[in-house]
Amino acid sequence: MRRRGTAAVLAALLLGTGCSVTGCEAAGPAPAPAPSARSLPASPSGTGGPVGDGDWPTYHRDNARTGVAPGFPALGTLRRAWTAALDGAVYGQPLLVGDTVYAATEHDTVSALAADTGQVRWSVHLGEPMPGRQLPCGNIDPLGITSTMVYDPATGLVFALAETVGAHHTLFGIDARTGAVKVSRAAEPPRGDPVAHQQRSALTLLGDRVYIAYGGLAGDCANYVGSVVAIPTSGSGPGLAYAVPTSREGGIWTPGGGTVHNGRLLYAVGNGEATSGTYDGSDSVIALDADLKPLDRFAPSTWADDNDGDLDLGSMTAVVVNGYVLIAGKRGIGFTLRTDHFGGIGGQVAQARVCRAFGGAAVDGDTAYVPCPDGVRAVQVDTGGQLHVRWRAAVPAAGSPVLGGGALWVVDYDGGVLYALDPGTGRVRQQLPIGGAPHFASPTLGRGQAYVGTLTGVTAVSAR
């Protein structure tokens, strides 16, 4: 009887929660900010157009969020190549397309930098960010562009989601070659108060839409509800939205954003309001189709206690490892799920203690490198879906790792150090000071360098 009751609850949760932007109590259109651009002497050369093997056009390079850089040169001696001081902290992972690095700041500025020198090619200021004093809580001040941008090869646009004064959330599409703003479209969360929402999850490009996930501010204050908004890359036509069916919270905030597998968008959802009684759709991994219709869901059997103790799954981006979905969260337990059927409440294939995971993992074959506050874990998923922790890194670098050149790259954001670890053992092969970086910082690999967003701009480290 309990199984049938759980199925009925999940069936109800998987109905009626995808809608148009205007059909989900969306806030009215934001007034379009007036972007201002400045071009500097260096000329862009050939950016825009198709994505190459050496490019990094989205968070962790691909929609599977693997974080693997193919063809990256073998690790040499680390040295600082250049540092670009920008007008604010760079929380999102820098993008690399062709010979240009794209970075966005919390001051709502997007800049194109020469990959070899760091020289600014163009810079566009999209509006004034929200001052911390005008937010109900939070730990980013000012609050501007927090998520990782995405590059669209079909349009040649770099997309960024900016929060501006008045708590307006606007999607901008910027010409990658010139910095000209081609798209400006309100993209407000469909439920709750706009000022209570923070857009930290990486943008996801799927087909001709950009997918934007919303969570709350640090402190879980005020009236926010986790959601995903989809906007056409053309900037015109109807938008879509999905809201987590909880009365409050259920934020989708982990930095990796949506993972795409078999055409479905996978999102990790944080703690919700319910701590007993009827399950409310929070503390979960969900699958949405391209029209944001809910298709599948998993939640731990401990969901009520997770919600009560802020021990939810929403702190790590879900990834697919060796044919299984892998998720771990704040409780420290990792779960594997079947990719074609998540199993509902308590429907995991396997579970094991991994760590309290925060951020995005890197994935190579049957192994995920999971970001943990006390150091990365190498977690193997075998052919039966069982989890095996192979090692813990020798240093407590808590950033989101990536792989390239036979090394695992991870940032100790509080200590201001970039590490290159041995992927087989977790021991330190090399390290280099880079300065303070935002929480969950993740390097971008390409052109023989690692590019890291810092509290003051971008630092490039040569791996040769």
Salt bridges, closest charged atoms under 4 A:
ASP99 OD1 - ARG121 NH1 3.15
GLU128 OE2 - HIS125 NE2 2.71
GLU163 OE1 - HIS169 NE2 3.15
GLU188 OE1 - HIS169 ND1 2.83
GLU249 OE2 - ARG248 NH2 3.13
GLU273 OE1 - ARG248 NE 3.36
ASP291 OD1 - ARG209 NH1 2.96
ASP305 OD2 - ARG331 NH2 2.70
ASP306 OD1 - ARG331 NE 2.61
ASP310 OD1 - LYS330 NZ 2.69
ASP312 OD1 - LYS330 NZ 3.15
ASP340 OD2 - ARG338 NH2 2.91
ASP374 OD1 - ARG377 NH1 2.83
ASP374 OD2 - ARG392 NH1 3.42
ASP382 OD2 - HIS388 NE2 2.96
ASP414 OD1 - HIS439 NE2 3.63
ASP422 OD2 - ARG427 NE 3.85
